[in-house]
């Protein structure tokens, strides 16, 4: 296992959580595979009660529902044990720099357990993937069309290259739809629980609720009645236009209809 030279243990880990915000969301499952310099390894898996409801859209992704972790210990109860597993380890994973490490660090901070990141080296397989396999237009043109994009970053050549890439995708993937309605759904999948286009608002048992920050899960109508300052902040902030429009209409008593699934 792992054909690289190790001078200390490395802990590959992955987190499943209630959402994507390190501050607002909580861990529900943590798996660590700790590999020693002699290549022996041990697996540690923790199911964790997040002390908050798991949004259905998150459960549909990782398959963990509220009932599955209702009797599990909370992170503060497990924090010392997890910290001991990670003691003296470098860290490895996929997209850990942007998600898993910030999420884990926030949980340790809330639990009052020191977790030093600066002294640890990290290996992120996603960054290796992106550096070794570019995902820009030039790479797409070479992959789908076998052509060099010699005039990259000129507007007209980029548009022409994009059309060629799409034609190449249609040829390579016969299951791709050939009409705009279906292509729009394919390129812009919309979670049926979302009220707005970006999921800042979602349907919570038929009620419009916030899907971000410390007030996540709070009904919008309750915020309008009890916290008008927060509502004014939402309308002044750089939320997408449709999100602000839904909030503005809600203040006037005009509410959207849930989408049929």
C-alpha positions as CSV (number, residue, x, y, z in Angstrom):
1,X,0.0,0.0,0.0
2,X,1.2,3.5,-0.9
3,X,4.4,3.3,-2.8
4,X,6.0,6.5,-1.5
5,X,8.6,7.1,1.1
6,X,7.2,8.0,4.5
7,X,9.2,9.4,7.4
8,X,6.1,9.6,9.6
9,X,2.5,8.3,9.5
10,X,0.0,9.8,7.0
11,X,-3.7,9.8,7.7
12,X,-5.9,9.7,4.6
13,X,-9.4,10.8,5.7
14,X,-12.8,11.7,4.3
15,X,-15.7,13.5,5.9
16,X,-19.5,13.2,5.3
17,X,-21.4,16.2,6.7
18,X,-24.7,17.9,7.0
19,X,-23.6,20.4,4.3
20,X,-20.6,22.2,2.9
21,X,-20.1,25.1,5.4
22,X,-17.3,24.4,8.0
23,X,-18.9,26.8,10.4
24,X,-22.6,26.1,10.0
25,X,-22.5,22.4,9.2
26,X,-21.4,19.3,11.2
27,X,-19.6,16.0,10.6
28,X,-21.8,12.9,10.5
29,X,-19.1,10.4,9.5
30,X,-15.3,10.4,9.5
31,X,-13.1,7.7,8.1
32,X,-9.3,7.7,8.7
33,X,-6.9,5.2,7.2
34,X,-3.6,5.7,9.0
35,X,-0.6,4.4,7.1
36,X,2.7,3.9,9.0
37,X,6.2,4.3,7.5
38,X,6.5,0.5,7.5
39,X,3.3,0.5,5.3
40,X,1.2,-1.2,8.0
41,X,-2.2,0.5,8.3
42,X,-5.3,0.8,10.4
43,X,-8.8,2.0,9.6
44,X,-10.8,4.1,12.0
45,X,-14.4,5.0,11.2
46,X,-16.6,7.2,13.4
47,X,-20.3,7.8,13.1
48,X,-21.2,11.1,14.8
49,X,-24.4,12.7,16.0
50,X,-24.2,16.3,14.6
51,X,-26.8,17.6,17.0
52,X,-28.7,19.2,14.1
53,X,-31.1,17.8,11.4
54,X,-29.4,16.4,8.3
55,X,-30.9,18.1,5.2
56,X,-32.5,15.6,3.0
57,X,-30.3,16.7,0.0
58,X,-27.2,15.8,2.0
59,X,-28.7,12.5,3.2
60,X,-29.5,11.6,-0.4
61,X,-25.8,12.1,-1.3
62,X,-24.1,10.2,1.5
63,X,-26.9,7.9,2.6
64,X,-26.8,8.9,6.3
65,X,-30.1,9.9,7.8
66,X,-31.1,11.4,11.2
67,X,-32.2,8.0,12.5
68,X,-28.9,6.4,11.5
69,X,-26.8,8.6,13.9
70,X,-29.4,9.4,16.6
71,X,-27.7,7.2,19.2
72,X,-24.1,8.0,18.1
73,X,-21.7,10.1,20.2
74,X,-21.2,13.7,19.4
75,X,-18.0,15.2,18.1
76,X,-16.9,16.6,21.5
77,X,-17.2,13.2,23.0
78,X,-15.1,11.7,20.3
79,X,-12.7,14.6,19.8
80,X,-9.9,13.3,22.0
81,X,-9.9,9.8,20.4
82,X,-9.9,11.3,16.9
83,X,-7.0,13.7,17.8
84,X,-5.0,10.7,19.2
85,X,-5.5,8.8,15.9
86,X,-4.2,11.9,14.0
87,X,-1.4,12.7,16.4
88,X,1.9,13.1,14.6
89,X,0.4,12.4,11.2
90,X,0.6,14.1,7.8
91,X,-2.8,14.4,6.1
92,X,-4.1,13.0,2.8
93,X,-7.4,13.0,0.9
94,X,-9.3,14.3,-2.0
95,X,-10.2,18.0,-1.9
96,X,-9.1,18.1,1.8
97,X,-7.6,21.6,1.5
98,X,-11.0,23.2,0.6
99,X,-13.4,21.0,2.6
100,X,-12.2,18.2,4.9
101,X,-9.5,20.1,6.8
102,X,-11.5,23.3,7.4
103,X,-14.5,21.1,8.5
104,X,-12.4,19.1,10.9
105,X,-10.5,22.1,12.3
106,X,-13.8,23.8,13.1
107,X,-15.1,20.7,14.9
108,X,-11.9,20.5,17.0
109,X,-12.2,24.2,17.8
110,X,-15.7,23.9,19.0
111,X,-14.7,20.9,21.1
112,X,-11.8,22.8,22.6
113,X,-9.2,20.4,21.3
114,X,-6.0,21.9,19.8
115,X,-5.4,20.7,16.2
116,X,-2.2,21.9,14.6
117,X,-2.4,22.2,10.8
118,X,0.8,24.2,10.2
119,X,3.2,21.4,11.3
120,X,1.5,18.8,9.1
121,X,2.2,18.2,5.4
122,X,-0.8,17.5,3.2
123,X,-1.3,15.4,0.1
124,X,-4.4,16.3,-1.9
125,X,-5.1,13.9,-4.7
126,X,-7.6,16.4,-6.3
127,X,-4.9,19.0,-6.8
128,X,-2.6,16.4,-8.4
129,X,-5.5,15.4,-10.7
130,X,-6.2,19.0,-11.7
131,X,-2.5,19.8,-12.3
132,X,-1.8,16.6,-14.3
133,X,-5.1,16.6,-16.2
134,X,-6.0,20.2,-17.2
135,X,-9.6,21.0,-17.5
136,X,-9.4,24.2,-19.6
137,X,-10.7,24.7,-23.1
138,X,-7.4,23.9,-24.8
139,X,-7.3,20.5,-23.0
140,X,-11.0,19.8,-24.0
141,X,-10.3,20.7,-27.7
142,X,-7.3,18.3,-27.7
143,X,-9.2,15.5,-25.9
144,X,-12.4,15.7,-28.0
145,X,-11.2,16.9,-31.3
146,X,-7.5,16.1,-31.4
147,X,-6.7,19.8,-32.2
148,X,-4.3,22.3,-30.7
149,X,-5.9,25.5,-29.5
150,X,-3.3,27.9,-30.9
151,X,-5.4,31.1,-30.4
152,X,-6.5,30.4,-26.8
153,X,-8.0,33.4,-25.0
154,X,-9.1,35.2,-28.1
155,X,-12.9,35.6,-27.8
156,X,-13.9,34.4,-31.3
157,X,-11.4,31.4,-31.4
158,X,-12.6,30.4,-27.9
159,X,-16.2,30.4,-29.1
160,X,-15.3,28.3,-32.2
161,X,-13.3,25.9,-30.1
162,X,-16.2,25.5,-27.6
163,X,-18.6,24.6,-30.5
164,X,-16.1,22.0,-31.7
165,X,-15.8,20.6,-28.2
166,X,-19.5,20.3,-27.9
167,X,-19.8,18.6,-31.3
168,X,-17.1,16.2,-30.2
169,X,-19.0,15.5,-26.9
170,X,-22.2,14.6,-28.9
171,X,-20.2,12.1,-30.9
172,X,-18.4,10.6,-28.0
173,X,-21.4,10.3,-25.6
174,X,-24.4,8.9,-27.5
175,X,-26.5,9.2,-24.3
176,X,-26.2,13.0,-24.2
177,X,-29.6,14.7,-24.9
178,X,-30.1,16.5,-28.2
179,X,-32.7,19.1,-27.2
180,X,-32.2,22.2,-25.2
181,X,-34.6,21.4,-22.4
182,X,-32.9,18.2,-21.6
183,X,-29.4,19.7,-22.1
184,X,-30.3,22.5,-19.7
185,X,-31.4,19.9,-17.1
186,X,-28.2,17.9,-17.7
187,X,-25.9,20.9,-17.4
188,X,-27.8,22.6,-14.5
189,X,-29.3,19.9,-12.3
190,X,-31.7,21.6,-9.9
191,X,-32.2,20.0,-6.5
192,X,-36.0,19.7,-6.0
193,X,-35.8,20.9,-2.4
194,X,-34.3,24.3,-3.5
195,X,-36.6,27.3,-3.7
196,X,-34.1,29.5,-5.5
197,X,-31.5,28.7,-8.2
198,X,-28.6,28.3,-5.9
199,X,-30.1,26.6,-2.9
200,X,-29.8,29.5,-0.4
201,X,-33.5,28.8,0.4
202,X,-35.0,25.4,0.5
203,X,-38.3,23.6,1.2
204,X,-38.4,22.3,4.7
205,X,-41.6,20.3,5.1
206,X,-43.4,22.6,2.7
207,X,-42.0,25.8,4.4
208,X,-39.4,28.1,2.9
209,X,-36.3,28.0,5.1
210,X,-32.7,29.2,5.1
211,X,-30.1,26.8,3.8
212,X,-26.9,28.5,5.0
213,X,-25.1,29.9,8.1
214,X,-26.1,29.8,11.7
215,X,-29.8,30.3,10.9
216,X,-29.8,27.3,8.6
217,X,-33.2,25.5,8.9
218,X,-35.0,28.5,10.2
219,X,-38.3,29.3,8.5
220,X,-38.1,32.5,6.4
221,X,-41.5,33.6,7.8
222,X,-40.2,33.4,11.3
223,X,-37.2,35.5,10.4
224,X,-39.4,38.1,8.8
225,X,-41.5,38.3,11.9
226,X,-38.8,38.1,14.6
227,X,-35.5,39.3,13.0
228,X,-36.2,42.0,10.4
229,X,-32.5,43.2,10.7
230,X,-31.4,39.9,9.3
231,X,-33.9,40.2,6.5
232,X,-32.7,43.7,5.6
233,X,-29.1,42.4,5.6
234,X,-30.1,39.7,3.1
235,X,-31.7,42.2,0.8
236,X,-28.6,44.5,1.0
237,X,-26.1,41.6,0.5
238,X,-24.8,40.1,-2.7
239,X,-27.2,37.2,-2.7
240,X,-28.4,36.1,-6.2
241,X,-31.2,38.3,-7.6
242,X,-33.8,35.5,-7.5
243,X,-33.0,34.8,-3.8
244,X,-33.5,38.5,-2.9
245,X,-36.7,38.6,-5.0
246,X,-38.2,35.6,-3.1
247,X,-37.4,37.3,0.2
248,X,-38.8,40.6,-1.0
249,X,-42.0,38.9,-2.1
250,X,-42.3,36.9,1.1
251,X,-42.3,40.2,3.1
252,X,-45.3,41.2,1.1
253,X,-47.0,37.8,1.8
254,X,-46.4,36.3,-1.7
255,X,-44.9,32.9,-1.4
256,X,-43.6,30.5,-4.1
257,X,-45.3,27.2,-4.8
258,X,-43.3,24.0,-4.1
259,X,-42.1,22.3,-7.3
260,X,-43.7,19.0,-8.1
261,X,-41.2,16.2,-7.9
